[in-house]
Amino acid sequence: MKFAQLTDFPIVLKGIVDISPAGAKVLDANALRNEIIDELVLAAVFAQDEEVRDTARWLIWETGHQLGATIASIHDLYMARGQEKYKDLCVPAVNLRAMTYDKARAMFRAANGINSGAFIFEIAKSEIGYTMQRPAEYTAAVLAAAIKEGYEGPVFIQGDHFQVNAKNYKQDPAKELNAVKELIEEAVPAGFYNIDIDTSTLVDLDEPTVPEQQRLNYELAAELTAYIRNLEPKGITVSVGGEIGEVGGKNSNIEEMEAYMDGYTQSLAKQAPGKPGLSKISVQTGTSHGGVVLPDGSIAKVALDFSVLDSLGKVARAKYGMSGCVQHGASTLPDEAFHNFTSSQASEVHLATGFQNLLYDHASFPADLRERVYGWLAINCAKERKPGKTDEQFFYSTRKKGFGPYKWETWTLPESIKAPILKDLEAKFSFLFNQLGLKDRRDVTREFVKAPFIAKAMPKALNTLLTDPNRYGAARGPEEDAPGAD
């Protein structure tokens, strides 16, 4: 690892990125992409020294903007959809659970190949835990991928399912809500300028009326929206999504959406007067996260009702000015289904498990590594094995939790192994992007999304290094001039 300690940065980056107390400036973009960024993101994720990790992440953030890739909110693009300023475009939101840098590179290559600018990188609250990817790390990996692939344009990173756990909320409401707020406090400064609030777990179908069923859902969604609005940096309106039906439950309907949105709008007006509300709304249409696994390990066919997306989306746009409806749990659908998301005018579709499956089940994925992951799961996830579950069902449903403990092993697979996997992944991204109406639509994103650069303060340790002549001189070498010398 080229960046093992803080003093490595001015030495390794000499002539490529100038770092001084005034900030960082890219001197040689080609060298940064071809010689440095791989090592920089490795330090941002795996460096043992926290000061090294922070410095690498800061440099990726600063240099990414200089090379044309800036972390942004998709809010204004979605508001434009709510005003019918464009149509026939469904934004894919992809959860990267493993090999985040390499997979993000494949995604950027696919987007560059078809001239697309509207796509989201996301990670759910639960995934942050079991994949061991905190928000700042995730942002660094995605932005480094944009630098590597020469992508220019806004980069959208999203907190998916920032969820209130119903069981925990019942036991201690304040504690559970504060846990979500703490995650928001961490995520927004890390560049998560798109957040999906999920309080749909609190919908109580035992209540006699639909508004009463949705009350806790919309009240807490409004409270969390207000919390986000108080944290967002100047010039950024975080895109906030709500959810009316928990994925895997009964299909949503217009009455539920109107009850939720009317209650949410009134609640937000009290808690954050004049502040923007939701840009989209997630609904249930018949899917489930990861698909339903049959005893032989195959995935059951899904009876997805696209008419729900269509009918509820029309109301969402006409009555509430939102972009429309969001579809969760779609990555395991058959390829021939995806064009329906565009024709039904879905605003966003979430994709995760299918890409995880492509990795684990690929002919190039090392069998011995997969067996080690499964061995770990058999011990550490044994409590999740329900009676009657086959090995195929158990490992399919739990193997996502093997990515954290084996993060280093998957990130550092030899290029000869990764190349065919990533080639197939890129082809899959390209296919889906085309099906979702993204081809040659980058101009739509550029028209409506303004991505102001939000500068970050230089890490204190790096600033100390640069302003202390003794330490800085030691880093540069005894025969080199001090910074600012003629």
C-alpha positions as CSV (number, residue, x, y, z in Angstrom):
1,M,0.0,0.0,0.0
2,K,1.6,3.3,-1.1
3,F,-0.2,5.3,1.5
4,A,0.6,3.5,4.7
5,Q,1.4,6.6,6.8
6,L,0.5,10.3,6.6
7,T,4.0,11.4,5.4
8,D,3.6,9.2,2.3
9,F,1.0,11.6,0.7
10,P,3.3,14.6,-0.2
11,I,6.0,12.1,-1.5
12,V,3.8,9.9,-3.6
13,L,1.6,12.7,-4.9
14,K,4.5,15.0,-5.9
15,G,3.9,16.3,-9.4
16,I,0.4,14.7,-9.6
17,V,-1.6,16.4,-6.9
18,D,-0.3,19.4,-5.1
19,I,-1.3,19.5,-1.4
20,S,-0.7,22.6,0.6
21,P,-2.5,24.3,3.5
22,A,-4.6,26.0,0.9
23,G,-6.0,22.7,-0.3
24,A,-5.4,20.1,-3.1
25,K,-4.9,20.8,-6.8
26,V,-4.7,18.2,-9.5
27,L,-1.5,18.7,-11.6
28,D,-1.6,15.5,-13.7
29,A,-5.1,14.0,-14.2
30,N,-3.8,11.1,-16.3
31,A,-1.3,10.1,-13.6
32,L,-4.0,10.4,-10.9
33,R,-6.3,8.0,-12.8
34,N,-3.7,5.6,-14.0
35,E,-1.1,5.5,-11.2
36,I,-2.6,6.8,-8.0
37,I,-6.4,6.4,-7.6
38,D,-6.3,2.6,-7.1
39,E,-3.9,3.1,-4.2
40,L,-5.7,6.1,-2.9
41,V,-9.1,4.3,-2.6
42,L,-7.3,1.3,-1.1
43,A,-6.1,3.6,1.7
44,A,-9.5,5.2,2.0
45,V,-11.0,1.8,2.8
46,F,-8.4,-0.4,4.3
47,A,-5.6,1.8,5.9
48,Q,-5.1,0.9,9.5
49,D,-4.3,4.5,10.4
50,E,-7.5,6.6,10.8
51,E,-5.5,9.8,9.7
52,V,-4.5,8.0,6.5
53,R,-8.1,7.0,5.8
54,D,-9.4,10.5,6.4
55,T,-6.7,12.1,4.2
56,A,-7.3,9.6,1.3
57,R,-11.1,10.2,1.5
58,W,-10.6,14.0,1.5
59,L,-8.3,13.9,-1.5
60,I,-10.8,11.8,-3.4
61,W,-13.6,14.2,-2.6
62,E,-11.5,17.3,-3.7
63,T,-9.9,15.8,-6.8
64,G,-13.2,14.2,-8.0
65,H,-14.8,17.6,-8.2
66,Q,-11.8,19.1,-10.1
67,L,-12.1,16.3,-12.6
68,G,-15.8,16.9,-13.2
69,A,-17.4,14.4,-10.8
70,T,-19.3,16.1,-8.0
71,I,-21.6,14.5,-5.3
72,A,-25.1,15.8,-5.9
73,S,-28.8,15.5,-5.0
74,I,-31.3,14.2,-7.6
75,H,-34.1,16.3,-6.0
76,D,-34.4,18.8,-8.8
77,L,-34.5,16.2,-11.5
78,Y,-37.3,14.5,-9.7
79,M,-39.2,17.7,-9.2
80,A,-38.9,18.3,-13.0
81,R,-40.5,14.9,-13.5
82,G,-43.3,15.9,-11.2
83,Q,-43.9,18.9,-13.5
84,E,-44.0,16.6,-16.5
85,K,-40.8,18.2,-18.0
86,Y,-39.6,14.8,-19.1
87,K,-40.9,11.2,-19.1
88,D,-40.0,7.6,-20.0
89,L,-36.9,7.5,-17.7
90,C,-36.7,5.3,-14.7
91,V,-33.6,5.9,-12.5
92,P,-31.8,2.7,-11.3
93,A,-30.6,2.8,-7.7
94,V,-28.0,0.1,-7.2
95,N,-26.9,-1.3,-3.9
96,L,-23.2,-2.2,-4.0
97,R,-22.5,-4.7,-1.2
98,A,-19.1,-6.0,-2.3
99,M,-16.2,-4.9,-4.5
100,T,-17.7,-1.4,-4.4
101,Y,-14.9,0.3,-6.2
102,D,-14.7,-2.2,-9.1
103,K,-18.5,-2.5,-9.4
104,A,-18.9,1.2,-9.4
105,R,-16.3,1.4,-12.2
106,A,-18.4,-1.0,-14.2
107,M,-21.5,1.1,-13.6
108,F,-19.7,4.3,-14.7
109,R,-18.4,2.5,-17.8
110,A,-21.9,1.4,-18.7
111,A,-23.2,4.9,-18.2
112,N,-20.4,6.5,-20.3
113,G,-21.1,3.9,-23.0
114,I,-24.7,4.9,-23.5
115,N,-24.4,8.6,-22.6
116,S,-26.4,8.4,-19.4
117,G,-26.3,10.6,-16.3
118,A,-29.3,9.5,-14.1
119,F,-28.3,6.6,-11.9
120,I,-27.8,6.2,-8.2
121,F,-25.4,4.3,-5.9
122,E,-27.0,3.4,-2.7
123,I,-26.6,1.4,0.5
124,A,-29.2,0.5,3.1
125,K,-29.0,1.0,6.8
126,S,-28.8,-2.8,7.3
127,E,-26.1,-3.1,4.5
128,I,-23.9,-0.5,6.1
129,G,-23.7,-2.9,9.1
130,Y,-23.2,-6.3,7.5
131,T,-21.0,-5.2,4.6
132,M,-18.9,-3.0,6.9
133,Q,-19.1,0.1,4.8
134,R,-19.7,3.3,6.7
135,P,-21.0,6.3,4.6
136,A,-17.7,8.1,4.2
137,E,-16.0,4.9,3.0
138,Y,-18.8,4.2,0.5
139,T,-18.7,7.7,-0.9
140,A,-15.0,7.5,-1.3
141,A,-15.1,4.2,-3.2
142,V,-17.8,5.4,-5.6
143,L,-16.2,8.8,-6.3
144,A,-12.8,7.1,-6.8
145,A,-14.5,4.9,-9.4
146,A,-15.8,8.0,-11.2
147,I,-12.3,9.5,-11.3
148,K,-10.8,6.2,-12.6
149,E,-13.3,6.0,-15.4
150,G,-13.2,9.7,-16.4
151,Y,-16.9,10.2,-15.6
152,E,-18.0,13.8,-15.6
153,G,-21.3,14.9,-14.1
154,P,-23.3,14.7,-10.8
155,V,-22.7,11.5,-8.8
156,F,-25.8,10.5,-6.8
157,I,-25.3,8.5,-3.5
158,Q,-28.3,7.4,-1.5
159,G,-29.1,6.1,1.9
160,D,-31.6,3.3,1.2
161,H,-34.1,2.1,3.8
162,F,-33.0,4.4,6.6
163,Q,-35.5,2.3,8.5
164,V,-37.2,2.4,11.9
165,N,-37.3,-1.1,13.3
166,A,-40.9,-1.8,14.5
167,K,-39.9,-4.2,17.3
168,N,-37.2,-1.8,18.6
169,Y,-39.5,1.2,18.3
170,K,-42.2,-0.6,20.4
171,Q,-39.7,-1.3,23.1
172,D,-38.0,2.2,23.2
173,P,-39.4,4.7,20.6
174,A,-36.9,7.5,21.4
175,K,-33.8,5.2,21.2
176,E,-34.8,3.7,17.9
177,L,-35.7,7.1,16.3
178,N,-32.4,8.6,17.6
179,A,-30.5,5.7,16.0
180,V,-31.8,6.7,12.6
181,K,-31.1,10.4,13.3
182,E,-27.5,9.5,14.2
183,L,-27.1,7.7,10.9
184,I,-28.5,10.7,9.1
185,E,-26.0,12.9,11.0
186,E,-23.2,10.7,9.7
187,A,-24.5,10.2,6.1
188,V,-25.3,13.8,5.0
189,P,-21.8,15.2,5.7
190,A,-20.4,12.1,3.9
191,G,-22.3,13.1,0.7
192,F,-25.5,11.1,1.0
193,Y,-27.6,13.8,-0.5
194,N,-30.4,11.4,-1.3
195,I,-32.1,9.5,1.6
196,D,-35.0,7.1,1.6
197,I,-36.8,7.2,4.9
198,D,-38.6,4.0,5.7
199,T,-41.1,4.2,8.6
200,S,-43.5,2.0,6.7
201,T,-42.6,-0.7,9.2
202,L,-44.9,1.1,11.7
203,V,-48.0,1.0,9.5
204,D,-50.7,-0.6,11.7
205,L,-53.3,-2.4,9.6
206,D,-55.3,-3.2,12.8
207,E,-56.4,0.5,13.1
208,P,-59.9,1.1,11.8
209,T,-59.2,3.7,9.2
210,V,-56.4,4.2,6.6
211,P,-55.2,7.6,8.0
212,E,-54.9,6.0,11.4
213,Q,-53.0,3.0,9.9
214,Q,-50.5,5.4,8.3
215,R,-50.3,8.0,11.2
216,L,-47.0,6.9,12.8
217,N,-45.6,6.3,9.3
218,Y,-46.2,9.9,8.1
219,E,-45.5,11.6,11.4
220,L,-42.1,10.1,11.9
221,A,-41.3,10.5,8.1
222,A,-42.0,14.2,8.5
223,E,-39.9,14.4,11.7
224,L,-36.9,12.8,10.0
225,T,-37.4,15.0,6.9
226,A,-37.2,18.1,9.1
227,Y,-34.1,16.7,10.7
228,I,-32.5,16.2,7.3
229,R,-33.4,19.7,6.2
230,N,-31.5,21.1,9.2
231,L,-28.4,19.2,8.3
232,E,-28.1,19.7,4.6
233,P,-25.3,21.9,3.4
234,K,-26.0,25.3,1.8
235,G,-27.0,24.9,-1.9
236,I,-28.1,21.3,-1.4
237,T,-31.7,20.1,-1.2
238,V,-31.4,16.5,-0.1
239,S,-33.8,14.2,-2.2
240,V,-36.0,12.5,0.4
241,G,-38.2,9.5,-0.3
242,G,-41.0,8.1,1.8
243,E,-42.6,4.7,1.8
244,I,-46.2,3.6,2.3
245,G,-46.1,-0.2,2.1
246,E,-43.4,-2.4,3.5
247,V,-41.8,-4.5,0.8
248,G,-43.2,-8.0,0.9
249,G,-46.6,-7.0,2.2
250,K,-49.8,-6.3,0.5
251,N,-50.0,-4.1,-2.6
252,S,-50.3,-0.4,-2.1
253,N,-53.3,1.6,-3.2
254,I,-54.3,5.2,-3.9
255,E,-56.2,5.6,-0.6
256,E,-53.1,4.7,1.4
257,M,-50.9,7.0,-0.6
258,E,-53.3,10.0,-0.1
259,A,-53.7,9.3,3.6
260,Y,-49.9,9.1,4.0
261,M,-49.1,12.2,1.8
262,D,-51.9,14.4,3.3
263,G,-50.8,13.6,6.8
264,Y,-47.1,13.9,5.9
265,T,-47.6,17.4,4.3
266,Q,-49.5,18.7,7.3
267,S,-46.9,17.3,9.8
268,L,-43.9,18.7,7.8
269,A,-45.5,22.1,7.6
270,K,-45.6,22.2,11.4
271,Q,-42.1,20.9,11.9
272,A,-40.3,22.6,9.0
273,P,-42.4,25.4,7.6
274,G,-41.6,26.2,4.0
275,K,-39.2,23.4,3.6
276,P,-39.4,20.9,0.6
277,G,-41.0,17.6,1.2
278,L,-40.7,14.3,-0.6
279,S,-39.4,13.9,-4.2
280,K,-40.7,10.3,-4.6
281,I,-42.7,7.6,-2.8
282,S,-42.0,3.8,-2.5
283,V,-44.9,1.5,-2.9
284,Q,-45.5,-2.3,-2.7
285,T,-46.4,-4.0,-6.0
286,G,-45.8,-7.7,-5.3
287,T,-42.1,-8.0,-5.0
288,S,-39.8,-9.0,-2.1
289,H,-36.2,-8.2,-1.4
290,G,-34.0,-10.8,-2.9
291,G,-36.9,-12.7,-4.3
292,V,-38.6,-15.8,-2.9
293,V,-36.2,-18.8,-2.8
294,L,-37.5,-22.2,-3.6
295,P,-36.0,-25.3,-1.9
296,D,-33.8,-26.1,-4.9
297,G,-32.3,-22.6,-4.7
298,S,-34.1,-21.2,-7.7
299,I,-36.2,-18.0,-7.5
300,A,-40.0,-18.1,-7.6
301,K,-41.7,-16.1,-10.4
302,V,-42.9,-12.7,-9.1
303,A,-46.4,-11.5,-9.9
304,L,-45.5,-7.8,-10.1
305,D,-48.4,-5.5,-10.7
306,F,-47.1,-2.6,-12.9
307,S,-50.5,-1.0,-12.8
308,V,-49.8,0.0,-9.2
309,L,-46.8,2.0,-10.3
310,D,-48.7,3.6,-13.1
311,S,-51.9,4.6,-11.2
312,L,-50.2,5.7,-8.0
313,G,-47.5,7.5,-10.0
314,K,-50.0,9.6,-11.8
315,V,-51.6,10.7,-8.5
316,A,-48.1,11.4,-7.0
317,R,-47.2,13.7,-9.8
318,A,-50.6,15.4,-10.4
319,K,-51.6,16.0,-6.7
320,Y,-48.3,16.2,-4.9
321,G,-45.7,17.3,-7.5
322,M,-43.4,14.2,-6.8
323,S,-41.6,12.3,-9.5
324,G,-43.7,9.2,-9.1
325,C,-43.4,5.8,-7.5
326,V,-40.3,3.8,-6.5
327,Q,-40.0,0.0,-7.0
328,H,-38.0,-2.0,-4.5
329,G,-36.8,-5.6,-4.8
330,A,-36.6,-5.8,-8.6
331,S,-33.1,-7.1,-9.4
332,T,-34.2,-10.8,-9.6
333,L,-37.0,-10.1,-12.1
334,P,-36.6,-11.6,-15.6
335,D,-34.8,-9.4,-18.1
336,E,-38.0,-9.1,-20.2
337,A,-39.8,-7.3,-17.4
338,F,-37.6,-4.2,-17.1
339,H,-39.0,-2.2,-20.0
340,N,-42.3,-2.1,-18.0
341,F,-40.8,0.3,-15.5
342,T,-40.4,2.9,-18.1
343,S,-43.8,2.4,-19.7
344,S,-45.4,2.5,-16.3
345,Q,-43.5,5.7,-15.6
346,A,-41.8,4.5,-12.4
347,S,-39.4,7.2,-11.2
348,E,-36.9,4.9,-9.6
349,V,-36.1,1.1,-9.3
350,H,-33.9,-0.5,-6.6
351,L,-31.5,-3.2,-7.7
352,A,-29.3,-5.3,-5.3
353,T,-29.5,-9.0,-5.0
354,G,-29.2,-9.8,-8.7
355,F,-25.7,-8.2,-8.8
356,Q,-24.7,-10.1,-5.6
357,N,-25.8,-13.3,-7.3
358,L,-23.8,-12.5,-10.4
359,L,-20.7,-12.3,-8.3
360,Y,-21.2,-15.4,-6.1
361,D,-22.5,-17.6,-8.9
362,H,-20.0,-16.5,-11.6
363,A,-17.8,-19.2,-13.0
364,S,-14.7,-17.1,-12.2
365,F,-15.6,-16.6,-8.5
366,P,-13.1,-18.7,-6.5
367,A,-14.9,-21.8,-5.2
368,D,-12.7,-22.0,-2.2
369,L,-13.6,-18.4,-1.2
370,R,-17.3,-19.1,-1.6
371,E,-16.9,-22.2,0.6
372,R,-15.1,-20.2,3.3
373,V,-17.9,-17.6,3.2
374,Y,-20.5,-20.4,3.5
375,G,-18.6,-22.0,6.4
376,W,-18.6,-18.6,8.2
377,L,-22.3,-18.2,7.6
378,A,-23.1,-21.7,8.9
379,I,-21.6,-20.8,12.3
380,N,-22.4,-17.1,12.6
381,C,-25.8,-17.0,11.1
382,A,-27.1,-20.4,12.4
383,K,-29.9,-18.7,14.3
384,E,-31.4,-17.5,11.0
385,R,-31.9,-21.0,9.7
386,K,-35.6,-21.8,10.0
387,P,-36.8,-25.4,10.4
388,G,-37.2,-27.1,7.0
389,K,-34.9,-24.7,5.2
390,T,-32.6,-26.4,2.7
391,D,-28.9,-25.5,2.4
392,E,-29.7,-23.7,-0.8
393,Q,-32.3,-21.5,0.8
394,F,-30.2,-20.8,3.9
395,F,-27.1,-19.8,2.1
396,Y,-29.0,-17.8,-0.6
397,S,-30.7,-15.7,2.1
398,T,-27.7,-15.2,4.3
399,R,-24.7,-14.9,2.0
400,K,-25.0,-11.2,1.7
401,K,-23.7,-11.1,5.3
402,G,-20.4,-12.7,4.2
403,F,-19.3,-9.6,2.4
404,G,-18.2,-7.7,5.5
405,P,-15.9,-10.4,7.0
406,Y,-14.5,-11.2,3.6
407,K,-14.3,-7.6,2.3
408,W,-10.5,-7.7,1.8
409,E,-10.6,-11.0,0.0
410,T,-13.2,-9.9,-2.5
411,W,-11.7,-6.4,-3.1
412,T,-8.2,-7.8,-3.8
413,L,-9.1,-10.7,-6.0
414,P,-6.6,-11.0,-8.9
415,E,-7.4,-9.1,-12.0
416,S,-7.6,-12.3,-14.0
417,I,-10.5,-13.4,-11.8
418,K,-12.2,-10.0,-11.5
419,A,-12.1,-9.1,-15.2
420,P,-14.6,-11.6,-16.5
421,I,-17.0,-10.9,-13.6
422,L,-16.8,-7.2,-14.2
423,K,-17.2,-7.6,-17.9
424,D,-20.5,-9.5,-17.4
425,L,-21.6,-7.0,-14.7
426,E,-21.0,-4.0,-17.1
427,A,-23.0,-5.8,-19.8
428,K,-25.8,-6.3,-17.3
429,F,-25.7,-2.6,-16.3
430,S,-25.8,-1.6,-19.9
431,F,-28.8,-3.8,-20.6
432,L,-30.7,-2.5,-17.6
433,F,-29.9,1.1,-18.3
434,N,-31.1,0.8,-21.9
435,Q,-34.3,-0.9,-20.7
436,L,-34.9,1.9,-18.2
437,G,-34.7,4.6,-20.8
438,L,-31.3,6.1,-19.9
439,K,-29.7,5.9,-23.3
440,D,-28.7,9.3,-24.6
441,R,-30.5,11.1,-21.7
442,R,-27.5,12.7,-20.0
443,D,-28.7,16.0,-21.2
444,V,-31.8,15.7,-19.1
445,T,-29.7,15.3,-15.9
446,R,-27.5,18.2,-16.9
447,E,-30.5,20.4,-17.6
448,F,-32.1,20.0,-14.2
449,V,-29.4,19.0,-11.8
450,K,-27.0,21.7,-10.5
451,A,-24.2,20.2,-8.4
452,P,-22.6,22.9,-6.3
453,F,-19.3,21.7,-4.8
454,I,-19.4,21.4,-1.1
455,A,-15.8,21.8,0.1
456,K,-14.6,19.8,3.0
457,A,-12.2,21.0,5.6
458,M,-8.7,19.5,5.3
459,P,-8.2,16.8,7.9
460,K,-6.4,18.2,11.0
461,A,-3.6,15.8,10.9
462,L,-2.8,16.6,7.3
463,N,-2.9,20.3,8.0
464,T,-0.5,19.8,10.9
465,L,1.8,17.9,8.7
466,L,1.8,20.6,6.0
467,T,2.3,23.5,8.4
468,D,4.9,21.9,10.6
469,P,8.3,22.6,8.8
470,N,10.0,19.7,10.6
471,R,7.5,17.1,9.8
472,Y,6.8,18.3,6.3
473,G,10.5,18.6,5.5
474,A,11.0,15.0,6.7
475,A,8.2,13.9,4.3
476,R,9.6,15.7,1.3
477,G,13.2,14.7,1.8
478,P,16.2,16.8,3.0
479,E,17.2,18.2,-0.4
480,E,13.7,19.4,-1.4
481,D,12.4,22.9,-1.0
482,A,9.7,23.7,1.5
483,P,6.3,24.5,0.2
484,G,6.0,28.0,-1.2
485,A,9.7,28.4,-1.7
486,D,11.0,30.0,-5.0
